[in-house]
Amino acid sequence: MLLYRLVGFVGWLLDIYTWIIIAAALISWVSPDPSNPIVRFLRLVTEPVLRPIRRLLPPYQTGLDFSPLLAILLIQFLRQVILPSLF
């Protein structure tokens, strides 16, 4: 019972983190003010995950950054495949 609740809580945290990554990606499209507290929070929370992905997958010549997409795909893999296998 405790493991079920723990896995549910981790799944909930992964869902919240996915939305945070989406918000950070959307905000990056509009050239936000770096001193804005929301922008600083989003970068503080997402950069530890996105930075290693950016090292493996640098932006294309067009400047498109696919690291948020890859991070979301990895999170969904964890949520849909790894977490259910813990039961």
PDB file as gemmi writes it, atoms N, CA and C in Angstrom:
CRYST1    1.000    1.000    1.000  90.00  90.00  90.00 P 1                      
ATOM      1  N   MET A   1       0.821  -1.192   0.000  1.00  0.00           N  
ATOM      2  CA  MET A   1       0.000   0.000   0.000  1.00  0.00           C  
ATOM      3  C   MET A   1       0.866   1.257   0.000  1.00  0.00           C  
ATOM      4  N   LEU A   2       1.928   1.263   0.808  1.00  0.00           N  
ATOM      5  CA  LEU A   2       2.814   2.413   0.865  1.00  0.00           C  
ATOM      6  C   LEU A   2       3.550   2.602  -0.454  1.00  0.00           C  
ATOM      7  N   LEU A   3       3.979   1.489  -1.072  1.00  0.00           N  
ATOM      8  CA  LEU A   3       4.662   1.578  -2.363  1.00  0.00           C  
ATOM      9  C   LEU A   3       3.733   2.147  -3.426  1.00  0.00           C  
ATOM     10  N   TYR A   4       2.471   1.754  -3.393  1.00  0.00           N  
ATOM     11  CA  TYR A   4       1.496   2.267  -4.351  1.00  0.00           C  
ATOM     12  C   TYR A   4       1.352   3.781  -4.211  1.00  0.00           C  
ATOM     13  N   ARG A   5       1.260   4.271  -2.995  1.00  0.00           N  
ATOM     14  CA  ARG A   5       1.140   5.713  -2.767  1.00  0.00           C  
ATOM     15  C   ARG A   5       2.419   6.451  -3.147  1.00  0.00           C  
ATOM     16  N   LEU A   6       3.555   5.851  -2.865  1.00  0.00           N  
ATOM     17  CA  LEU A   6       4.826   6.470  -3.219  1.00  0.00           C  
ATOM     18  C   LEU A   6       4.977   6.587  -4.730  1.00  0.00           C  
ATOM     19  N   VAL A   7       4.631   5.527  -5.445  1.00  0.00           N  
ATOM     20  CA  VAL A   7       4.706   5.551  -6.906  1.00  0.00           C  
ATOM     21  C   VAL A   7       3.717   6.569  -7.464  1.00  0.00           C  
ATOM     22  N   GLY A   8       2.539   6.654  -6.881  1.00  0.00           N  
ATOM     23  CA  GLY A   8       1.566   7.655  -7.301  1.00  0.00           C  
ATOM     24  C   GLY A   8       2.071   9.068  -7.079  1.00  0.00           C  
ATOM     25  N   PHE A   9       2.738   9.298  -5.951  1.00  0.00           N  
ATOM     26  CA  PHE A   9       3.294  10.611  -5.649  1.00  0.00           C  
ATOM     27  C   PHE A   9       4.421  10.967  -6.620  1.00  0.00           C  
ATOM     28  N   VAL A  10       5.285  10.017  -6.910  1.00  0.00           N  
ATOM     29  CA  VAL A  10       6.371  10.254  -7.869  1.00  0.00           C  
ATOM     30  C   VAL A  10       5.790  10.542  -9.252  1.00  0.00           C  
ATOM     31  N   GLY A  11       4.740   9.827  -9.634  1.00  0.00           N  
ATOM     32  CA  GLY A  11       4.080  10.100 -10.906  1.00  0.00           C  
ATOM     33  C   GLY A  11       3.497  11.497 -10.947  1.00  0.00           C  
ATOM     34  N   TRP A  12       2.910  11.926  -9.843  1.00  0.00           N  
ATOM     35  CA  TRP A  12       2.365  13.276  -9.750  1.00  0.00           C  
ATOM     36  C   TRP A  12       3.479  14.310  -9.876  1.00  0.00           C  
ATOM     37  N   LEU A  13       4.616  14.086  -9.215  1.00  0.00           N  
ATOM     38  CA  LEU A  13       5.749  15.007  -9.321  1.00  0.00           C  
ATOM     39  C   LEU A  13       6.279  15.074 -10.750  1.00  0.00           C  
ATOM     40  N   LEU A  14       6.324  13.939 -11.423  1.00  0.00           N  
ATOM     41  CA  LEU A  14       6.778  13.931 -12.819  1.00  0.00           C  
ATOM     42  C   LEU A  14       5.815  14.702 -13.717  1.00  0.00           C  
ATOM     43  N   ASP A  15       4.513  14.601 -13.444  1.00  0.00           N  
ATOM     44  CA  ASP A  15       3.537  15.383 -14.212  1.00  0.00           C  
ATOM     45  C   ASP A  15       3.742  16.880 -13.995  1.00  0.00           C  
ATOM     46  N   ILE A  16       3.930  17.286 -12.759  1.00  0.00           N  
ATOM     47  CA  ILE A  16       4.161  18.703 -12.449  1.00  0.00           C  
ATOM     48  C   ILE A  16       5.438  19.179 -13.141  1.00  0.00           C  
ATOM     49  N   TYR A  17       6.490  18.380 -13.092  1.00  0.00           N  
ATOM     50  CA  TYR A  17       7.754  18.770 -13.711  1.00  0.00           C  
ATOM     51  C   TYR A  17       7.617  18.886 -15.231  1.00  0.00           C  
ATOM     52  N   THR A  18       6.801  18.026 -15.822  1.00  0.00           N  
ATOM     53  CA  THR A  18       6.539  18.127 -17.261  1.00  0.00           C  
ATOM     54  C   THR A  18       5.911  19.471 -17.594  1.00  0.00           C  
ATOM     55  N   TRP A  19       4.942  19.900 -16.803  1.00  0.00           N  
ATOM     56  CA  TRP A  19       4.298  21.193 -17.039  1.00  0.00           C  
ATOM     57  C   TRP A  19       5.264  22.347 -16.810  1.00  0.00           C  
ATOM     58  N   ILE A  20       6.172  22.202 -15.875  1.00  0.00           N  
ATOM     59  CA  ILE A  20       7.179  23.239 -15.643  1.00  0.00           C  
ATOM     60  C   ILE A  20       8.105  23.356 -16.855  1.00  0.00           C  
ATOM     61  N   ILE A  21       8.497  22.225 -17.428  1.00  0.00           N  
ATOM     62  CA  ILE A  21       9.337  22.242 -18.631  1.00  0.00           C  
ATOM     63  C   ILE A  21       8.587  22.898 -19.791  1.00  0.00           C  
ATOM     64  N   ILE A  22       7.309  22.585 -19.934  1.00  0.00           N  
ATOM     65  CA  ILE A  22       6.507  23.191 -21.000  1.00  0.00           C  
ATOM     66  C   ILE A  22       6.425  24.699 -20.803  1.00  0.00           C  
ATOM     67  N   ALA A  23       6.192  25.138 -19.570  1.00  0.00           N  
ATOM     68  CA  ALA A  23       6.116  26.574 -19.290  1.00  0.00           C  
ATOM     69  C   ALA A  23       7.445  27.258 -19.603  1.00  0.00           C  
ATOM     70  N   ALA A  24       8.552  26.632 -19.223  1.00  0.00           N  
ATOM     71  CA  ALA A  24       9.870  27.215 -19.494  1.00  0.00           C  
ATOM     72  C   ALA A  24      10.119  27.310 -20.995  1.00  0.00           C  
ATOM     73  N   ALA A  25       9.721  26.295 -21.738  1.00  0.00           N  
ATOM     74  CA  ALA A  25       9.916  26.322 -23.190  1.00  0.00           C  
ATOM     75  C   ALA A  25       9.059  27.407 -23.829  1.00  0.00           C  
ATOM     76  N   LEU A  26       7.828  27.541 -23.397  1.00  0.00           N  
ATOM     77  CA  LEU A  26       6.955  28.572 -23.961  1.00  0.00           C  
ATOM     78  C   LEU A  26       7.455  29.970 -23.633  1.00  0.00           C  
ATOM     79  N   ILE A  27       7.907  30.170 -22.412  1.00  0.00           N  
ATOM     80  CA  ILE A  27       8.410  31.489 -22.022  1.00  0.00           C  
ATOM     81  C   ILE A  27       9.679  31.839 -22.793  1.00  0.00           C  
ATOM     82  N   SER A  28      10.484  30.840 -23.133  1.00  0.00           N  
ATOM     83  CA  SER A  28      11.729  31.124 -23.856  1.00  0.00           C  
ATOM     84  C   SER A  28      11.472  31.667 -25.255  1.00  0.00           C  
ATOM     85  N   TRP A  29      10.283  31.475 -25.792  1.00  0.00           N  
ATOM     86  CA  TRP A  29       9.959  31.956 -27.130  1.00  0.00           C  
ATOM     87  C   TRP A  29       9.761  33.466 -27.179  1.00  0.00           C  
ATOM     88  N   VAL A  30       9.494  34.104 -26.037  1.00  0.00           N  
ATOM     89  CA  VAL A  30       9.129  35.522 -26.051  1.00  0.00           C  
ATOM     90  C   VAL A  30      10.223  36.424 -25.509  1.00  0.00           C  
ATOM     91  N   SER A  31      11.435  35.963 -25.401  1.00  0.00           N  
ATOM     92  CA  SER A  31      12.559  36.744 -24.869  1.00  0.00           C  
ATOM     93  C   SER A  31      12.221  37.375 -23.519  1.00  0.00           C  
ATOM     94  N   PRO A  32      12.087  36.550 -22.499  1.00  0.00           N  
ATOM     95  CA  PRO A  32      11.668  37.070 -21.193  1.00  0.00           C  
ATOM     96  C   PRO A  32      12.772  37.872 -20.510  1.00  0.00           C  
ATOM     97  N   ASP A  33      12.361  38.689 -19.568  1.00  0.00           N  
ATOM     98  CA  ASP A  33      13.291  39.453 -18.742  1.00  0.00           C  
ATOM     99  C   ASP A  33      13.968  38.481 -17.774  1.00  0.00           C  
ATOM    100  N   PRO A  34      15.294  38.322 -17.829  1.00  0.00           N  
ATOM    101  CA  PRO A  34      15.971  37.347 -16.964  1.00  0.00           C  
ATOM    102  C   PRO A  34      15.861  37.658 -15.473  1.00  0.00           C  
ATOM    103  N   SER A  35      15.503  38.886 -15.125  1.00  0.00           N  
ATOM    104  CA  SER A  35      15.383  39.210 -13.703  1.00  0.00           C  
ATOM    105  C   SER A  35      13.981  38.938 -13.156  1.00  0.00           C  
ATOM    106  N   ASN A  36      13.067  38.535 -14.021  1.00  0.00           N  
ATOM    107  CA  ASN A  36      11.715  38.196 -13.578  1.00  0.00           C  
ATOM    108  C   ASN A  36      11.786  36.971 -12.669  1.00  0.00           C  
ATOM    109  N   PRO A  37      11.126  36.994 -11.499  1.00  0.00           N  
ATOM    110  CA  PRO A  37      11.211  35.859 -10.573  1.00  0.00           C  
ATOM    111  C   PRO A  37      10.667  34.554 -11.140  1.00  0.00           C  
ATOM    112  N   ILE A  38       9.649  34.641 -11.977  1.00  0.00           N  
ATOM    113  CA  ILE A  38       9.102  33.417 -12.571  1.00  0.00           C  
ATOM    114  C   ILE A  38      10.107  32.808 -13.539  1.00  0.00           C  
ATOM    115  N   VAL A  39      10.729  33.639 -14.348  1.00  0.00           N  
ATOM    116  CA  VAL A  39      11.728  33.166 -15.301  1.00  0.00           C  
ATOM    117  C   VAL A  39      12.918  32.566 -14.560  1.00  0.00           C  
ATOM    118  N   ARG A  40      13.362  33.228 -13.509  1.00  0.00           N  
ATOM    119  CA  ARG A  40      14.482  32.692 -12.724  1.00  0.00           C  
ATOM    120  C   ARG A  40      14.123  31.353 -12.095  1.00  0.00           C  
ATOM    121  N   PHE A  41      12.893  31.222 -11.563  1.00  0.00           N  
ATOM    122  CA  PHE A  41      12.465  29.955 -10.978  1.00  0.00           C  
ATOM    123  C   PHE A  41      12.443  28.849 -12.028  1.00  0.00           C  
ATOM    124  N   LEU A  42      11.859  29.143 -13.192  1.00  0.00           N  
ATOM    125  CA  LEU A  42      11.769  28.121 -14.238  1.00  0.00           C  
ATOM    126  C   LEU A  42      13.154  27.670 -14.691  1.00  0.00           C  
ATOM    127  N   ARG A  43      14.070  28.600 -14.845  1.00  0.00           N  
ATOM    128  CA  ARG A  43      15.431  28.225 -15.254  1.00  0.00           C  
ATOM    129  C   ARG A  43      16.151  27.458 -14.155  1.00  0.00           C  
ATOM    130  N   LEU A  44      15.960  27.880 -12.908  1.00  0.00           N  
ATOM    131  CA  LEU A  44      16.596  27.198 -11.787  1.00  0.00           C  
ATOM    132  C   LEU A  44      16.137  25.747 -11.692  1.00  0.00           C  
ATOM    133  N   VAL A  45      14.869  25.515 -11.956  1.00  0.00           N  
ATOM    134  CA  VAL A  45      14.297  24.178 -11.814  1.00  0.00           C  
ATOM    135  C   VAL A  45      14.575  23.288 -13.026  1.00  0.00           C  
ATOM    136  N   THR A  46      14.593  23.876 -14.225  1.00  0.00           N  
ATOM    137  CA  THR A  46      14.725  23.041 -15.425  1.00  0.00           C  
ATOM    138  C   THR A  46      16.156  22.854 -15.914  1.00  0.00           C  
ATOM    139  N   GLU A  47      17.027  23.801 -15.647  1.00  0.00           N  
ATOM    140  CA  GLU A  47      18.398  23.706 -16.174  1.00  0.00           C  
ATOM    141  C   GLU A  47      19.165  22.458 -15.721  1.00  0.00           C  
ATOM    142  N   PRO A  48      19.022  21.981 -14.477  1.00  0.00           N  
ATOM    143  CA  PRO A  48      19.764  20.758 -14.121  1.00  0.00           C  
ATOM    144  C   PRO A  48      19.402  19.541 -14.975  1.00  0.00           C  
ATOM    145  N   VAL A  49      18.199  19.508 -15.527  1.00  0.00           N  
ATOM    146  CA  VAL A  49      17.800  18.401 -16.395  1.00  0.00           C  
ATOM    147  C   VAL A  49      18.119  18.699 -17.858  1.00  0.00           C  
ATOM    148  N   LEU A  50      17.878  19.939 -18.277  1.00  0.00           N  
ATOM    149  CA  LEU A  50      18.042  20.273 -19.686  1.00  0.00           C  
ATOM    150  C   LEU A  50      19.501  20.457 -20.098  1.00  0.00           C  
ATOM    151  N   ARG A  51      20.354  20.910 -19.199  1.00  0.00           N  
ATOM    152  CA  ARG A  51      21.758  21.159 -19.552  1.00  0.00           C  
ATOM    153  C   ARG A  51      22.476  19.890 -20.034  1.00  0.00           C  
ATOM    154  N   PRO A  52      22.368  18.752 -19.329  1.00  0.00           N  
ATOM    155  CA  PRO A  52      23.041  17.546 -19.863  1.00  0.00           C  
ATOM    156  C   PRO A  52      22.464  17.084 -21.201  1.00  0.00           C  
ATOM    157  N   ILE A  53      21.170  17.286 -21.394  1.00  0.00           N  
ATOM    158  CA  ILE A  53      20.574  16.903 -22.678  1.00  0.00           C  
ATOM    159  C   ILE A  53      21.100  17.812 -23.780  1.00  0.00           C  
ATOM    160  N   ARG A  54      21.283  19.083 -23.484  1.00  0.00           N  
ATOM    161  CA  ARG A  54      21.819  20.018 -24.482  1.00  0.00           C  
ATOM    162  C   ARG A  54      23.251  19.675 -24.858  1.00  0.00           C  
ATOM    163  N   ARG A  55      24.011  19.126 -23.908  1.00  0.00           N  
ATOM    164  CA  ARG A  55      25.373  18.710 -24.244  1.00  0.00           C  
ATOM    165  C   ARG A  55      25.359  17.533 -25.216  1.00  0.00           C  
ATOM    166  N   LEU A  56      24.389  16.628 -25.049  1.00  0.00           N  
ATOM    167  CA  LEU A  56      24.287  15.480 -25.945  1.00  0.00           C  
ATOM    168  C   LEU A  56      23.622  15.834 -27.265  1.00  0.00           C  
ATOM    169  N   LEU A  57      22.696  16.772 -27.229  1.00  0.00           N  
ATOM    170  CA  LEU A  57      21.908  17.140 -28.399  1.00  0.00           C  
ATOM    171  C   LEU A  57      21.962  18.652 -28.570  1.00  0.00           C  
ATOM    172  N   PRO A  58      23.026  19.169 -29.184  1.00  0.00           N  
ATOM    173  CA  PRO A  58      23.133  20.630 -29.337  1.00  0.00           C  
ATOM    174  C   PRO A  58      22.044  21.162 -30.261  1.00  0.00           C  
ATOM    175  N   PRO A  59      21.707  22.463 -30.135  1.00  0.00           N  
ATOM    176  CA  PRO A  59      20.681  23.050 -31.013  1.00  0.00           C  
ATOM    177  C   PRO A  59      21.086  22.950 -32.478  1.00  0.00           C  
ATOM    178  N   TYR A  60      20.081  22.777 -33.321  1.00  0.00           N  
ATOM    179  CA  TYR A  60      20.331  22.715 -34.754  1.00  0.00           C  
ATOM    180  C   TYR A  60      20.804  24.061 -35.270  1.00  0.00           C  
ATOM    181  N   GLN A  61      21.206  24.087 -36.542  1.00  0.00           N  
ATOM    182  CA  GLN A  61      21.692  25.317 -37.150  1.00  0.00           C  
ATOM    183  C   GLN A  61      20.629  26.417 -37.101  1.00  0.00           C  
ATOM    184  N   THR A  62      19.373  26.055 -37.050  1.00  0.00           N  
ATOM    185  CA  THR A  62      18.292  27.040 -36.996  1.00  0.00           C  
ATOM    186  C   THR A  62      18.118  27.615 -35.598  1.00  0.00           C  
ATOM    187  N   GLY A  63      18.795  27.055 -34.612  1.00  0.00           N  
ATOM    188  CA  GLY A  63      18.682  27.540 -33.247  1.00  0.00           C  
ATOM    189  C   GLY A  63      17.584  26.861 -32.444  1.00  0.00           C  
ATOM    190  N   LEU A  64      16.943  25.851 -33.024  1.00  0.00           N  
ATOM    191  CA  LEU A  64      15.889  25.148 -32.294  1.00  0.00           C  
ATOM    192  C   LEU A  64      16.495  24.241 -31.233  1.00  0.00           C  
ATOM    193  N   ASP A  65      15.940  24.325 -30.057  1.00  0.00           N  
ATOM    194  CA  ASP A  65      16.409  23.533 -28.929  1.00  0.00           C  
ATOM    195  C   ASP A  65      15.392  22.427 -28.660  1.00  0.00           C  
ATOM    196  N   PHE A  66      15.789  21.197 -28.918  1.00  0.00           N  
ATOM    197  CA  PHE A  66      14.896  20.070 -28.725  1.00  0.00           C  
ATOM    198  C   PHE A  66      15.068  19.399 -27.357  1.00  0.00           C  
ATOM    199  N   SER A  67      15.879  19.983 -26.477  1.00  0.00           N  
ATOM    200  CA  SER A  67      16.094  19.371 -25.168  1.00  0.00           C  
ATOM    201  C   SER A  67      14.820  19.304 -24.327  1.00  0.00           C  
ATOM    202  N   PRO A  68      13.914  20.305 -24.341  1.00  0.00           N  
ATOM    203  CA  PRO A  68      12.678  20.138 -23.573  1.00  0.00           C  
ATOM    204  C   PRO A  68      11.829  18.976 -24.082  1.00  0.00           C  
ATOM    205  N   LEU A  69      11.776  18.812 -25.396  1.00  0.00           N  
ATOM    206  CA  LEU A  69      11.009  17.705 -25.962  1.00  0.00           C  
ATOM    207  C   LEU A  69      11.589  16.365 -25.537  1.00  0.00           C  
ATOM    208  N   LEU A  70      12.900  16.236 -25.622  1.00  0.00           N  
ATOM    209  CA  LEU A  70      13.534  14.986 -25.212  1.00  0.00           C  
ATOM    210  C   LEU A  70      13.353  14.737 -23.716  1.00  0.00           C  
ATOM    211  N   ALA A  71      13.440  15.779 -22.897  1.00  0.00           N  
ATOM    212  CA  ALA A  71      13.235  15.628 -21.456  1.00  0.00           C  
ATOM    213  C   ALA A  71      11.812  15.164 -21.162  1.00  0.00           C  
ATOM    214  N   ILE A  72      10.842  15.733 -21.857  1.00  0.00           N  
ATOM    215  CA  ILE A  72       9.445  15.322 -21.651  1.00  0.00           C  
ATOM    216  C   ILE A  72       9.246  13.875 -22.086  1.00  0.00           C  
ATOM    217  N   LEU A  73       9.863  13.477 -23.190  1.00  0.00           N  
ATOM    218  CA  LEU A  73       9.762  12.079 -23.629  1.00  0.00           C  
ATOM    219  C   LEU A  73      10.375  11.132 -22.605  1.00  0.00           C  
ATOM    220  N   LEU A  74      11.512  11.515 -22.026  1.00  0.00           N  
ATOM    221  CA  LEU A  74      12.130  10.676 -20.998  1.00  0.00           C  
ATOM    222  C   LEU A  74      11.262  10.598 -19.742  1.00  0.00           C  
ATOM    223  N   ILE A  75      10.674  11.715 -19.356  1.00  0.00           N  
ATOM    224  CA  ILE A  75       9.795  11.725 -18.188  1.00  0.00           C  
ATOM    225  C   ILE A  75       8.577  10.838 -18.436  1.00  0.00           C  
ATOM    226  N   GLN A  76       8.003  10.922 -19.623  1.00  0.00           N  
ATOM    227  CA  GLN A  76       6.848  10.088 -19.930  1.00  0.00           C  
ATOM    228  C   GLN A  76       7.221   8.606 -19.980  1.00  0.00           C  
ATOM    229  N   PHE A  77       8.422   8.302 -20.437  1.00  0.00           N  
ATOM    230  CA  PHE A  77       8.894   6.916 -20.404  1.00  0.00           C  
ATOM    231  C   PHE A  77       8.979   6.429 -18.959  1.00  0.00           C  
ATOM    232  N   LEU A  78       9.552   7.257 -18.101  1.00  0.00           N  
ATOM    233  CA  LEU A  78       9.606   6.900 -16.681  1.00  0.00           C  
ATOM    234  C   LEU A  78       8.205   6.688 -16.112  1.00  0.00           C  
ATOM    235  N   ARG A  79       7.315   7.593 -16.449  1.00  0.00           N  
ATOM    236  CA  ARG A  79       5.955   7.562 -15.899  1.00  0.00           C  
ATOM    237  C   ARG A  79       5.155   6.378 -16.423  1.00  0.00           C  
ATOM    238  N   GLN A  80       5.297   6.056 -17.696  1.00  0.00           N  
ATOM    239  CA  GLN A  80       4.458   5.030 -18.307  1.00  0.00           C  
ATOM    240  C   GLN A  80       5.065   3.624 -18.267  1.00  0.00           C  
ATOM    241  N   VAL A  81       6.397   3.525 -18.219  1.00  0.00           N  
ATOM    242  CA  VAL A  81       7.024   2.200 -18.302  1.00  0.00           C  
ATOM    243  C   VAL A  81       7.692   1.809 -16.983  1.00  0.00           C  
ATOM    244  N   ILE A  82       8.530   2.681 -16.459  1.00  0.00           N  
ATOM    245  CA  ILE A  82       9.315   2.328 -15.278  1.00  0.00           C  
ATOM    246  C   ILE A  82       8.467   2.291 -14.007  1.00  0.00           C  
ATOM    247  N   LEU A  83       7.679   3.325 -13.753  1.00  0.00           N  
ATOM    248  CA  LEU A  83       6.877   3.359 -12.528  1.00  0.00           C  
ATOM    249  C   LEU A  83       5.886   2.206 -12.411  1.00  0.00           C  
ATOM    250  N   PRO A  84       5.124   1.883 -13.468  1.00  0.00           N  
ATOM    251  CA  PRO A  84       4.216   0.743 -13.335  1.00  0.00           C  
ATOM    252  C   PRO A  84       4.925  -0.588 -13.093  1.00  0.00           C  
ATOM    253  N   SER A  85       6.173  -0.701 -13.537  1.00  0.00           N  
ATOM    254  CA  SER A  85       6.883  -1.969 -13.332  1.00  0.00           C  
ATOM    255  C   SER A  85       7.322  -2.150 -11.888  1.00  0.00           C  
ATOM    256  N   LEU A  86       7.200  -1.110 -11.071  1.00  0.00           N  
ATOM    257  CA  LEU A  86       7.572  -1.225  -9.654  1.00  0.00           C  
ATOM    258  C   LEU A  86       6.547  -1.970  -8.825  1.00  0.00           C  
ATOM    259  N   PHE A  87       5.356  -2.184  -9.367  1.00  0.00           N  
ATOM    260  CA  PHE A  87       4.314  -2.890  -8.612  1.00  0.00           C  
ATOM    261  C   PHE A  87       4.526  -4.367  -8.646  1.00  0.00           C  
TER     262      PHE A  87                                                      
END                                                                             
